[in-house]
Amino acid sequence: MPPALHLRPGLHRLPTDFPDPNSTGRRCLQRAWVTQRRSYANASSPLLSSSSLLQRSSHRSKCPLRYAVLGAGFAGLSVVWHLLKHGPKESPMRIDIYDEVGIGAGASGVSGGLLHPYSPKAKLLWGGAECWKECLELLAVAEKTMQAGTSNRIMQDSSCTSDGTMIWRRGILRPATSEKSMKILKENAQNCLEGCSLEVLDRNAAQCLIPDLCVPFNFAVYMPLAMNIHPKRYLEALFLACHHLADVESISSSEEREINLFKEPISSLHGLSEEYDAVIICLGAKVDMLPELSGKLPLRTCRGVVAELQLPANMGGEYGDKSPSILSDAWLAFQGPRRVFMGSTWEWRSKNYASSVSEEEASRAMEELFPKASAVYPALKKWTFVGARGGLRAMPPLTPHGSLPLLGCMDDVIETRGRCMYWVVGGLGSRGLLYHGLVGKLTAQAVISSDEKVLPLEFTSWKKMASKVTT
């Protein structure tokens, strides 16, 4: 967990590595006093606020667009970025982010981080090309921000590796583990995405990439452009990128862009309609904890546990720094020569939201995952268990196009007063990293235009299914 930010009440800590609008140089640490309080119960000052607060001007007549984003995981931060990017330049904007555990501290930060646009059977997912493109763009934004301001980062993850790597561009390899899977993989590999190509390898070629790999059917599919992302570090960098963009937009358009982070829960949507033009709900599995939406979305919960293994310092056989991560019945996401994450378990209908894992739960996860992973990579038997983390995923229903996220306006479900519109981004499931760029962009466009019709029908068709169930 990142260290807490100890700030005096009403005081905002600002980034130190972004340009001062009143200066051509770099600014030192600045502070801005909050002049407003939230109008609803259990309100607090934001943990972190964008520097555009320093430019507050009482003589401006335009009312700001006011958005609340509930959740600071993949979906929530993507929505924030795209609201800033695509919002009208002629209007000031304020975005309040609410997340009781902070940036990327929920299920998003627990994900394995293996990124590619294919199913486990190497079939290109519906919308895979566009999802891949939008995700790569957000990764580039976060990576640029991280490289520019690593020394002055506001938040740091104590679980991060010492080299500070956010993206491992070493590809992913999927060996066939049965004759049936070999035939399916071979057929699907013929239809791949140019931006993330697939290569068919025999045993020798696969073992050139991973010397100790077991390839029982002399067949493997290799994704050379696939990546392994450190999700927590990526989300922290994307959050800082949003701050940077808010500063830049405030300067270039002469209209304020303000971002506030409130590390507090929202137990009910009641009262938000008086405060905001739109509320975008990106709470993942926790959406069911809102009384207004409990039981009204066709989502299933599934808890996943990921185990961390390390190769002891006195043990030889380091994992190659060019060797890809491994997909199989259990995946192996390597983040260094002696560090790997192994996942994931699937506990359906769980209500355990905690990221911490008990000794008993960790033991069960190892019993389930380790035999599957070591069957493909036998050298894993030299590695030792050092920890585990868990997260509760919100899984969407199966459609003719696969399991797709749920997007849409919820005003017909939530009785709203005033002009506020409620939107939901949910059901990203185990592919939140792949989907988040596209669904964040589409949702931001729908929110800005106040028009659900800009969303593809494939992402909103769930509403018809849900209405049939309720009626």
C-alpha positions in Angstrom: 0.0 0.0 0.0 1.3 3.5 -0.8 2.1 5.7 2.2 -0.7 7.9 3.4 -0.6 11.6 2.6 -0.7 13.4 5.9 -2.3 16.8 5.1 -3.9 19.4 7.3 -7.7 19.6 6.9 -8.6 21.8 4.0 -5.1 21.7 2.5 -4.3 20.4 -0.9 -0.9 19.0 -1.9 0.0 19.7 -5.4 2.4 18.1 -7.9 5.9 19.7 -7.9 6.9 18.9 -11.5 4.4 20.6 -13.7 4.8 24.1 -15.2 3.7 27.1 -13.2 1.2 29.1 -15.4 2.7 32.3 -14.1 6.3 31.3 -14.7 8.4 29.8 -17.4 10.4 27.8 -14.9 9.5 24.9 -12.6 7.6 25.7 -9.5 8.3 24.6 -5.9 5.6 22.9 -3.8 2.5 25.0 -3.6 -0.6 24.8 -1.4 -4.1 26.0 -2.0 -6.7 26.5 0.7 -10.1 24.9 0.0 -12.8 27.5 0.1 -15.8 25.2 -0.3 -17.1 22.2 1.6 -19.1 19.4 0.2 -22.8 19.9 0.8 -23.6 16.3 1.8 -22.9 14.1 4.8 -19.5 12.7 5.8 -17.7 15.2 3.5 -14.0 15.9 3.7 -11.4 17.9 1.9 -9.8 16.3 -1.0 -6.7 14.3 -0.4 -5.2 15.7 -3.6 -6.3 18.5 -5.9 -5.1 19.8 -9.2 -3.1 23.1 -9.4 -5.8 24.9 -11.3 -7.3 25.7 -7.9 -4.6 28.4 -7.7 -6.2 30.1 -10.7 -9.6 30.4 -9.1 -11.1 33.7 -10.2 -14.3 35.1 -8.7 -15.1 37.4 -11.7 -15.7 34.5 -14.1 -19.4 34.1 -14.9 -19.4 30.7 -16.5 -20.6 27.8 -14.3 -18.2 24.9 -14.3 -19.2 21.5 -15.5 -19.2 19.3 -12.4 -18.5 15.6 -12.6 -18.2 13.0 -9.9 -16.3 9.8 -10.8 -16.8 7.0 -8.3 -13.8 4.6 -8.4 -10.1 5.2 -9.1 -9.3 2.0 -10.9 -8.9 1.3 -14.6 -12.4 2.5 -15.6 -12.6 5.5 -13.4 -9.2 7.1 -14.3 -9.8 6.4 -18.0 -13.1 8.3 -17.7 -11.4 11.2 -16.0 -8.7 11.4 -18.6 -11.1 11.4 -21.5 -13.5 14.0 -19.8 -10.5 16.3 -19.6 -9.3 15.5 -23.1 -12.7 15.7 -24.9 -14.6 18.2 -22.7 -15.6 21.6 -24.2 -12.7 24.0 -24.0 -14.9 27.0 -23.5 -16.2 25.8 -20.1 -14.5 25.4 -16.8 -14.6 21.8 -15.4 -14.3 20.2 -12.0 -13.9 16.5 -11.5 -14.2 14.9 -8.1 -12.9 11.3 -7.8 -14.1 9.2 -4.9 -12.4 6.0 -3.8 -12.1 4.9 -0.2 -8.9 2.9 -0.7 -7.2 5.3 -3.1 -5.7 5.1 -6.6 -5.5 1.5 -7.9 -5.9 0.0 -4.5 -8.9 -2.1 -5.4 -9.4 -5.0 -7.9 -7.7 -3.1 -10.7 -4.4 -2.9 -8.8 -4.5 -6.6 -8.1 -4.8 -7.7 -11.7 -2.0 -9.8 -13.3 -1.3 -7.1 -15.9 -0.9 -9.4 -18.9 -2.1 -7.3 -21.9 -3.2 -8.6 -25.3 -6.4 -8.5 -27.3 -7.1 -12.3 -27.5 -9.1 -14.9 -25.6 -7.3 -17.7 -23.7 -7.7 -19.7 -27.0 -5.9 -17.0 -29.0 -9.1 -15.8 -30.6 -9.3 -12.0 -31.4 -11.9 -10.5 -29.0 -14.8 -8.5 -30.2 -13.6 -4.9 -30.6 -10.1 -6.1 -29.9 -8.4 -3.9 -32.4 -10.0 -0.7 -31.0 -9.5 -1.7 -27.4 -5.8 -2.4 -28.1 -5.3 0.9 -29.8 -7.0 3.0 -27.0 -5.2 1.1 -24.3 -1.8 1.7 -25.9 -2.5 5.4 -26.1 -3.2 5.6 -22.4 -0.2 3.5 -21.6 1.9 5.9 -23.7 0.5 8.9 -21.7 1.2 7.3 -18.4 4.7 6.2 -19.4 5.6 9.7 -20.6 4.4 11.2 -17.3 6.3 8.6 -15.3 9.5 9.2 -17.2 9.2 12.9 -16.8 8.5 13.0 -13.1 9.7 9.8 -11.5 11.8 11.6 -8.9 8.9 13.8 -7.8 6.1 11.2 -7.7 3.4 11.9 -5.1 2.6 8.3 -4.5 4.8 5.2 -4.3 3.9 1.6 -4.1 5.9 -0.3 -1.5 5.5 -3.5 -3.5 7.2 -2.1 -6.6 10.4 -3.6 -7.9 13.5 -1.5 -7.3 14.1 -0.7 -11.0 10.7 1.2 -11.2 9.6 -0.6 -14.4 6.0 -0.1 -15.4 5.9 -2.0 -18.6 7.7 -5.2 -19.6 7.7 -5.5 -23.4 8.7 -9.2 -23.7 5.7 -10.8 -25.2 3.5 -13.6 -24.0 3.7 -17.3 -24.9 0.8 -19.8 -24.9 1.8 -23.5 -25.2 -0.8 -26.1 -26.1 -1.6 -28.4 -23.2 -3.8 -30.8 -25.0 -4.5 -32.0 -28.6 -7.8 -30.2 -28.5 -6.3 -26.9 -27.4 -3.6 -27.3 -30.1 -6.2 -27.5 -32.9 -8.1 -24.5 -31.6 -5.0 -22.4 -31.1 -3.8 -23.3 -34.6 -7.1 -22.3 -36.2 -7.4 -19.0 -34.2 -3.8 -18.0 -34.8 -4.6 -17.5 -38.5 -6.7 -14.5 -37.8 -4.6 -12.1 -35.8 -4.3 -8.3 -35.3 -1.5 -6.6 -37.2 -0.7 -4.4 -34.1 -0.4 -7.5 -31.9 0.7 -10.4 -34.2 0.6 -14.1 -33.4 3.4 -16.5 -34.3 3.1 -20.3 -34.3 6.2 -22.0 -32.8 7.3 -25.6 -32.5 9.0 -26.9 -29.4 12.5 -25.9 -30.3 11.5 -22.3 -31.1 9.5 -22.0 -27.9 12.3 -23.3 -25.8 14.7 -20.8 -27.4 12.5 -18.2 -25.8 12.0 -20.0 -22.5 14.6 -22.8 -22.1 12.8 -24.7 -19.4 9.3 -24.5 -21.0 7.4 -27.8 -21.4 5.8 -28.0 -24.8 4.1 -31.5 -24.8 2.3 -31.2 -28.2 5.2 -29.4 -30.0 3.0 -26.3 -30.5 2.8 -22.9 -29.0 1.4 -19.5 -29.9 3.7 -16.5 -29.3 2.5 -12.8 -29.0 5.7 -10.8 -29.4 4.0 -7.4 -28.9 2.0 -8.4 -25.9 3.0 -6.8 -22.6 3.1 -7.2 -18.9 1.9 -4.1 -17.0 2.5 -3.2 -13.3 -1.2 -2.1 -12.7 -0.7 -0.1 -9.5 2.2 1.9 -10.9 0.4 2.4 -14.2 -2.7 3.8 -12.5 -0.6 6.2 -10.3 1.1 7.5 -13.4 -2.2 7.9 -15.2 -3.6 9.8 -12.3 -0.6 12.2 -12.4 -1.1 12.5 -16.2 -4.7 13.7 -15.5 -3.3 16.4 -13.2 -0.8 17.5 -15.8 -3.5 17.6 -18.5 -5.7 19.7 -16.2 -2.9 22.2 -15.7 -2.2 22.4 -19.5 -5.8 22.8 -20.4 -6.3 25.5 -17.7 -3.4 27.5 -19.3 -4.2 26.9 -23.0 -8.0 27.5 -22.8 -8.0 30.1 -20.0 -10.7 28.0 -18.4 -10.1 26.1 -15.1 -9.7 22.4 -15.0 -9.9 21.1 -11.4 -9.4 17.5 -10.2 -10.0 16.5 -6.6 -9.4 13.1 -5.0 -11.5 12.2 -2.0 -10.4 9.0 -0.2 -13.8 8.2 1.2 -16.6 5.9 0.4 -19.9 6.8 -1.2 -22.5 4.7 0.6 -25.5 6.2 -1.3 -26.1 8.2 -4.4 -28.6 10.3 -2.5 -27.6 14.0 -2.5 -25.2 13.8 -5.4 -27.7 15.1 -7.9 -27.6 18.5 -6.1 -23.9 18.8 -6.5 -23.0 17.4 -10.0 -24.0 17.6 -13.6 -23.2 13.9 -14.0 -22.1 11.0 -11.7 -20.1 8.2 -13.4 -20.1 5.0 -11.4 -17.0 2.9 -11.9 -17.0 0.9 -8.7 -16.5 -2.6 -10.1 -18.0 -5.3 -7.8 -18.7 -2.6 -5.2 -21.5 -1.2 -7.3 -23.8 -3.6 -5.6 -23.1 -1.9 -2.3 -25.0 1.2 -3.5 -28.7 0.8 -2.4 -29.9 2.4 -5.6 -28.2 -0.2 -7.8 -28.1 -3.3 -5.6 -29.3 -6.3 -7.6 -30.2 -4.2 -10.6 -27.1 -5.0 -12.8 -26.6 -8.4 -14.4 -23.2 -8.9 -12.8 -21.6 -11.9 -11.0 -18.9 -11.5 -8.5 -15.7 -13.6 -8.7 -12.8 -13.3 -6.3 -9.4 -13.9 -7.7 -6.2 -14.6 -5.7 -2.7 -14.0 -7.2 0.4 -15.5 -5.6 3.9 -13.9 -5.7 6.9 -16.2 -6.0 10.6 -15.5 -5.8 13.7 -17.4 -6.8 15.9 -17.6 -3.7 19.1 -15.6 -3.8 21.2 -18.7 -3.4 19.5 -20.5 -6.2 20.6 -20.5 -9.8 18.3 -20.5 -12.8 17.2 -16.9 -13.2 14.4 -16.2 -15.6 15.7 -14.6 -18.8 15.3 -10.9 -19.1 14.1 -11.3 -22.7 11.8 -14.3 -22.0 8.1 -13.8 -22.4 5.5 -14.3 -19.7 3.5 -17.6 -19.9 -0.3 -18.2 -20.5 -1.6 -21.6 -19.6 -4.2 -23.1 -17.2 -2.5 -20.8 -14.7 -0.6 -17.7 -16.0 2.9 -16.6 -15.0 3.6 -12.8 -15.2 7.4 -12.4 -14.8 8.6 -9.0 -13.4 12.3 -9.7 -13.2 14.7 -12.6 -13.1 13.6 -13.6 -9.6 10.1 -12.4 -9.3 6.8 -13.7 -10.8 3.1 -13.4 -10.2 1.0 -16.5 -10.6 -2.7 -16.5 -11.1 -5.5 -16.6 -10.8 -8.1 -18.4 -8.8 -11.9 -18.1 -9.5 -14.2 -18.0 -6.5 -17.7 -17.3 -7.8 -20.3 -15.4 -5.8 -17.7 -14.3 -3.3 -18.4 -11.1 -1.3 -14.8 -10.7 -0.1 -13.6 -7.3 -1.3 -10.4 -7.3 0.7 -7.0 -7.2 -1.1 -5.4 -8.9 1.9 -5.3 -12.7 1.8 -5.4 -15.0 4.8 -2.9 -17.8 5.3 -5.6 -20.3 4.6 -6.8 -18.6 1.4 -3.2 -18.3 0.2 -2.6 -22.0 0.9 -5.7 -23.0 -1.1 -4.6 -20.8 -4.0 -1.1 -22.3 -4.1 -2.6 -25.8 -4.1 -4.8 -24.9 -7.1 -2.4 -22.8 -9.1 1.1 -24.2 -8.5 0.6 -27.7 -10.1 -0.9 -26.1 -13.3 1.9 -23.5 -13.6 4.8 -25.9 -12.8 3.5 -28.4 -15.3 4.2 -25.9 -18.0 7.3 -24.4 -16.4 8.9 -27.1 -14.2 11.7 -24.8 -13.1 9.1 -23.0 -11.0 9.6 -25.8 -8.4 12.7 -24.0 -7.3 10.8 -20.8 -6.5 9.2 -20.0 -3.1 6.0 -18.4 -2.1 6.4 -14.9 -0.6 2.8 -13.5 -0.6 -0.6 -13.2 -2.1 -3.1 -10.6 -3.0 -6.8 -10.8 -3.8 -9.5 -8.8 -5.6 -13.2 -9.1 -6.3 -14.1 -8.9 -10.0 -17.5 -7.9 -11.5 -18.1 -10.4 -14.3 -20.6 -9.4 -17.1 -23.1 -11.8 -18.8 -22.2 -13.7 -21.9 -23.4 -12.2 -25.2 -23.1 -13.3 -28.8 -20.0 -11.1 -28.9 -18.5 -12.5 -25.7 -18.4 -11.1 -22.2 -18.6 -7.3 -22.7 -18.5 -4.4 -20.3 -21.8 -2.7 -19.3 -22.2 0.9 -20.2 -25.1 3.3 -20.1 -27.2 6.0 -18.5 -29.0 4.9 -15.3 -31.5 7.7 -14.9 -34.4 5.3 -15.5 -33.2 3.2 -12.5 -32.0 6.0 -10.2 -34.8 8.5 -9.4 -32.9 11.7 -9.9 -33.9 15.2 -9.1 -32.5 18.1 -11.0 -30.3 17.9 -14.0 -27.8 15.3 -12.8 -27.3 12.3 -15.0 -26.1 8.9 -13.7 -23.9 6.7 -15.8 -22.4 3.3 -15.1 -19.2 1.6 -16.4 -19.1 -1.9 -15.1 -18.5 -5.6 -15.7 -14.9 -5.2 -17.1 -14.2 -8.5 -15.4 -10.8 -10.0 -15.9 -10.1 -7.8 -19.0 -10.3 -4.4 -17.3 -6.9 -3.4 -18.5 -7.7 -4.1 -22.2 -11.2 -2.6 -22.1 -10.6 0.5 -20.0 -9.3 2.9 -22.6 -12.2 2.4 -25.0 -15.0 2.3 -22.5 -13.6 5.4 -20.7 -13.5 7.3 -24.0 -17.0 6.2 -25.1 -18.5 7.0 -21.7 -16.8 10.4 -21.5 -18.2 11.3 -24.9 -21.7 10.1 -23.8 -21.5 12.2 -20.6 -20.3 15.3 -22.4 -23.0 15.1 -25.0 -25.7 13.8 -22.5 -26.5 11.3 -25.1 -26.5 7.5 -24.5 -26.8 6.9 -28.3 -23.1 7.5 -28.8 -22.5 4.2 -27.1 -22.3 1.1 -29.3 -25.4 -1.1 -28.9 -23.2 -4.0 -27.9 -22.3 -2.2 -24.7 -25.9 -1.2 -23.8 -27.9 -4.3 -24.9 -27.6 -5.6 -21.3 -30.3 -3.0 -20.3 -32.9 -4.8 -22.3 -32.0 -8.1 -20.7 -32.1 -6.5 -17.3 -35.5 -4.9 -17.9 -37.0 -8.2 -18.9 -35.8 -9.8 -15.7 -37.2 -7.0 -13.5 -40.6 -7.0 -15.3 
